[in-house]
Amino acid sequence: MKFLFLTIVACYIAYSISEKCQGTDTGPCIHTICDNTTAVQCVNGLCSCEPTLNLKCTTMQDCLNLGDTWNCAKDRRHCIDNMCTCIRLPA
């Protein structure tokens, strides 16, 4: 019971301190820091880092062809749901 209570409290705290925004205004997103392949955007009222590159794909080769413009090691590039994704899949 204590665990459930602490989990609920932790989720409430995380939500309450997360940066919030409205519409396309990213002014309140001062603590959201993105890498060079993403940009700060307001998504569903929360500040988020969204890709700036066109990461659409039909095969993994499309993801490999992005070259050095995408900060992702080639062995981590995968085409999942028609979007290039940078993850490590189990062998």
Summary of the structure (lengths in Angstrom):
residues: 91
radius of gyration: 17.3
end to end distance: 38.3
largest distance: 51.0
contacts: 193
relative contact order: 0.13
helix: 30%
strand: 26%
